[in-house]
Amino acid sequence: MFRNQYDTDVTTWSPAGRLFQVEYAMEAVKQGSAAIGLRSNTHAVLACVNKANSELSSHQRKIFKVDDHIGVAIAGLTADGRVLSRYMRSECINYGYTYESPLPVGRLVVQLADKAQVCTQRSWKRPYGVGLLVAGLDESGAHLYYNCPSGNYFEYQAFAIGSRSQAAKTYLERKFEKFPESSRDELIKDALFAIRETLQGEKLTSSVCTVAVVGVGEAFNILDQATVQALINEFEISSEEAPAAATAAEEAAGDAAADQGGAAAEEEAAPMDI
Amino acid sequence: MDTLLSSEGDSQRTQYPYVTGTSIIGIKYKDGILMAADMGGSYGSTIRYKSVERLKQVGKHSLIGASGEISDFQEIQKYLDELILHDNMWDDGNSLGPKEVHNYLTRVMYNRRNKFDPLWNSLVIGGVKNGQKYLGSVSMIGVHFEDDHIATGFGNHLARPILREEWREDLSFEEGVKLLEKCMRNLLYRDRSAVNKLQIAKITEEGLTVSQPYSLKTFWNFAAFQNPTVGAEGSW
């Protein structure tokens, strides 16, 4: 995607039928640090890579609790993510106040998507530069949704966003078929493995990642560092000897190429078509 | 106009009710909820309308009964129609249950009360969703609670003592109807705005049925009804 005469305004179409500003917003998501989500029939897990700018500063918050039954992980412009989290919390609280009942995740996600769509059709606005993985629980079970700056949303069994997310996606694609029946701990283990994929050889410790869970009988909560480190040790994920390692090394090379390829090809299908 | 006293211009507030329905009685029973209401609409002391339906379905899972001002109940039905319409428009497999409807109406009633313009009703909401039975009531000032058996208006004084004695968790349908009829008969004898034409509605997980209107058998040959004023001072 190179600069062209149709990319100044969000309300300008290109002759190929694309809105470049929206696609650039989706680029911002790809540049953010990785976030992954996966779900079973009863639980949903969010995990993200937490990189601090320097050793002196704290990590940036990328996972937010929205309500007892919903949480969100973001990638991209974290300020935009914070503002959208506030909106989601507000919607949940208002619904709970009126109906004494938790807001169904699917409805919150549609409201969020409609809010994002508005920003793609007003000349005085810009699209939100953040992708959101919304994990929640309602009457019909556990859900995981991905909300895009374009205003699209999709439901997933498992997904990953942000930089080097392709590596995590490849891992998840191999494993997702068993997720519906997985236990809570198995899901967390798979989440940590997926996060490790995005680190590309760097050591996985609880100081570089955050994990959160929501499920039947368990309100959305972010696991504390000690618990996460204990799980990492238990599953022996930090080292490269885990079974996924051998195949992951080959795929990492291929995935890196795929990441660059997607960005360079401007005549291929627009990213919003995914 | 007198703009000093009524600066809102034409103040259209409910000061008192005109056409009213009397008690509603609701009980939980084994399979769901039973509710009874007579079909009278009184205009003060006149029994003006005798075919008023005061029990209505709300969405898939709920039943509402209203006592008090009938026109305000019609207004509430419009609010509920809109609520259910938007709920259905989501088309996502989720639906509002009796608990949600009850709380929504509580918000509506309480907000109107705060504006000194109440909807002059006492409402009973009952239903079953996902196997859970629910029965609650809201008053015109927003007082709301849930219980195993509910009564409004005169039913508070004449029906609830009977229900407190005789209600049980595992009432069958026939036993529930008998219990409701006992309460309704008592109201018929003692509430001057009661009419002898009632409907009983049943709501279970499967759905709602409202009975056809029917009448209760009454017995007027109680000794106390003969020469009722004998021995009363100042009577003739």
HADDOCK unambig.tbl for C-alpha pairs under 7 A between the chains (distance, minus, plus):
assign (segid A and resid 98 and name CA) (segid B and resid 103 and name CA) 6.09 0.50 0.50
assign (segid A and resid 98 and name CA) (segid B and resid 104 and name CA) 5.33 0.50 0.50
assign (segid A and resid 98 and name CA) (segid B and resid 107 and name CA) 6.46 0.50 0.50
assign (segid A and resid 99 and name CA) (segid B and resid 100 and name CA) 4.36 0.50 0.50
assign (segid A and resid 99 and name CA) (segid B and resid 101 and name CA) 6.93 0.50 0.50
assign (segid A and resid 99 and name CA) (segid B and resid 103 and name CA) 5.08 0.50 0.50
assign (segid A and resid 99 and name CA) (segid B and resid 104 and name CA) 5.46 0.50 0.50
assign (segid A and resid 100 and name CA) (segid B and resid 100 and name CA) 6.25 0.50 0.50
assign (segid A and resid 100 and name CA) (segid B and resid 103 and name CA) 6.33 0.50 0.50
assign (segid A and resid 101 and name CA) (segid B and resid 100 and name CA) 6.53 0.50 0.50
